[in-house]
Amino acid sequence: MAELVSNSLRRAFPENREGRVTVSLSSIQEREYELTIADNCVAIAREDTESPDSVEMELIRTFVAQLHGQIEVNRVGGTLVRVRFREIAHESDE
């Protein structure tokens, strides 16, 4: 997920614009979590998040797939990326 924070810092605030990047992790149900990374400035272009050539998004999609999670990208008023995932049970937990 460092790629998302790095992307916000690198692209969201051109020409030394001020803005805010927020990162939060919340428990939304038992053993289910939501990671949100958002900025309030220039939104990531659609082609940057949907292009098969986007190395950053490919890394993020791979990570989310390993978690058996879901990813949502919202580009209104900046960029918000929400990742939902369940805690992965270990053999000792079963």
C-alpha positions as CSV (number, residue, x, y, z in Angstrom):
1,M,0.0,0.0,0.0
2,A,3.0,2.2,0.2
3,E,2.6,2.7,-3.6
4,L,-0.7,4.5,-2.9
5,V,0.8,6.9,-0.4
6,S,3.8,7.4,-2.7
7,N,1.5,8.1,-5.6
8,S,-0.4,10.7,-3.6
9,L,2.7,12.5,-2.5
10,R,4.2,12.4,-6.0
11,R,1.2,13.3,-8.2
12,A,-1.6,14.8,-6.2
13,F,0.1,18.0,-5.2
14,P,1.8,19.5,-8.3
15,E,3.7,22.8,-8.1
16,N,4.0,22.5,-4.3
17,R,0.2,22.7,-3.8
18,E,-0.9,22.1,-0.2
19,G,-3.2,19.2,0.6
20,R,-3.9,16.3,2.8
21,V,-3.2,12.6,2.6
22,T,-5.0,10.4,5.0
23,V,-4.5,6.7,5.8
24,S,-6.9,4.7,8.0
25,L,-7.5,1.1,8.9
26,S,-10.9,0.2,10.4
27,S,-12.5,-2.9,11.6
28,I,-15.9,-3.0,9.8
29,Q,-17.1,-6.4,11.0
30,E,-15.6,-9.2,12.9
31,R,-12.4,-10.2,11.2
32,E,-13.1,-7.8,8.3
33,Y,-11.2,-4.6,7.7
34,E,-11.1,-1.6,5.5
35,L,-7.9,0.3,4.5
36,T,-8.5,3.7,3.1
37,I,-5.9,6.0,1.5
38,A,-7.2,9.4,0.3
39,D,-5.9,12.8,-0.8
40,N,-7.8,16.0,-1.4
41,C,-6.1,17.3,-4.5
42,V,-5.5,16.3,-8.1
43,A,-7.2,12.9,-8.8
44,I,-5.3,10.0,-10.3
45,A,-6.2,9.8,-13.9
46,R,-8.4,6.9,-14.9
47,E,-5.8,5.5,-17.2
48,D,-3.3,5.4,-14.3
49,T,-5.5,3.1,-12.3
50,E,-7.0,1.0,-15.1
51,S,-4.1,0.6,-17.5
52,P,-2.6,-2.8,-17.7
53,D,0.8,-1.1,-18.0
54,S,0.4,0.6,-14.6
55,V,3.1,-1.1,-12.5
56,E,1.9,0.6,-9.3
57,M,-1.7,-0.5,-9.7
58,E,-0.6,-4.0,-10.7
59,L,1.4,-4.3,-7.4
60,I,-1.7,-3.1,-5.5
61,R,-4.1,-5.4,-7.3
62,T,-1.7,-8.3,-6.6
63,F,-1.5,-7.5,-3.0
64,V,-5.3,-7.1,-2.7
65,A,-5.8,-10.5,-4.5
66,Q,-3.4,-12.1,-2.0
67,L,-5.7,-10.9,0.7
68,H,-8.8,-12.1,-1.2
69,G,-9.9,-8.5,-0.9
70,Q,-11.7,-5.9,-3.0
71,I,-10.5,-2.5,-4.2
72,E,-12.5,0.6,-5.0
73,V,-11.1,3.8,-6.5
74,N,-13.1,7.1,-6.3
75,R,-11.8,10.1,-8.1
76,V,-14.2,12.8,-6.9
77,G,-12.6,15.7,-5.0
78,G,-9.2,14.0,-5.1
79,T,-8.5,10.3,-5.0
80,L,-9.8,7.8,-2.5
81,V,-8.7,4.1,-2.6
82,R,-10.6,1.7,-0.4
83,V,-9.4,-1.9,0.2
84,R,-11.7,-4.3,2.0
85,F,-10.3,-7.6,3.2
86,R,-11.0,-10.4,5.8
87,E,-8.5,-11.6,8.3
88,I,-6.8,-14.8,6.9
89,A,-7.2,-17.7,9.3
90,H,-4.0,-19.5,10.2
91,E,-4.1,-23.3,10.7
92,S,-3.7,-22.8,14.5
93,D,-6.8,-20.6,14.5
94,E,-9.1,-23.3,13.1
